[in-house]
């Protein structure tokens, strides 16, 4: 090219990153080796979104080339804009150096008229004579303090530990004019990435949500106009029409959901399997009314022909853990009401439980007997003289949760949800189940910054429900509305436990009554 033509081409590249990347950037393809980075339509869309919005969050599928897009866009910035600082935050040191190596390769393959020259080049930094720099850093608790820059890229954000702390530290730096690009495959729900993404969809933060699907990728799904690509793939033994079938067959369903379907549900180490959570989520209902200043949601009022169970988990009511209870219809296993509050004192909680227990046909109330739970039992038994408090096998009121039986009642909960023994109406309960995970130590618990009060009270409900089903005869009534949930079969148990006058526990067989 003549000097004038080079100048015009330089200006065009400076004004249009899509043109610059498509024409001059080269990348290493996993199958085809070093090739020009010919952008696919969905990749051009990502670049356009980056140009148009300060804060972007991308939900991506595996091998979409999104990290490469971020790298190429970063190189475009430091070549054509002066005194810019781009910071790329990756999961670990290996990932951070690998991203910068990609950028250096891109730079090396550029024609000379697009190379301003290098001032600094080391493992984590590339600085050009435009006085613009790219810093590629691994994540860490103190990372936020060193991430001052014009443009922040957070790669695989859903997998970065302490990302909430890092973001809190860096946001004040970029809030006055900086920009951010957060990209990741999904990793369950309840983490910082998931919350920011969901809030962006709801319009409650400044992020612009970018969604891409694997069906948009011509190398994964047949797309007209890419016949030459498919011929090349064929020579390497790859059939575009069998890509989905082959890929699914070579990985677990959970991995497919996470890496290609971009599904928040079903990914991450949730205690309840993702498909079960999906099913629960699809059956929740917003048709409820509230009581006690929105602390209680009611889907069904008591029916005179039904009996009910109330299972509760107690807190101090001081803005920390929540006091929670579920009202379960013993006839069909349906959750008909739910209470959830972290500002309800123990005496007020006891009064509410008494009122709701009486309202729901003197429902059986099961309380956790740990620490503060004993105070609640004392209020219900001695102050309100409630007559239907659940007793364990030893005749003691309430349920004593231990490390051993905690695992057992949670397993019962998982089975009940998987087999549809109970029906969940509450989105709040569903949300807690989605953030109830298996820790690295193998312990079922709430994810960081989340709660498990609705989960544990539901586990108590299931345990008590199954216990009552096996010890209480169920009466069928033909007057019940047929449109309501189908009844469970009557109990097969014919023994009744009761306290003796000396404080022991005995059983009476009443099978003769059914003959």
Order of alpha helices (4+ residues) and beta strands (2+ residues): alpha-alpha-beta-beta-alpha-beta-alpha-beta-alpha-beta-beta-beta-beta-alpha-beta-alpha-beta-alpha-alpha-alpha-alpha-beta-beta-beta-beta-beta-alpha-beta-alpha-alpha-alpha-beta-beta-alpha-beta-beta
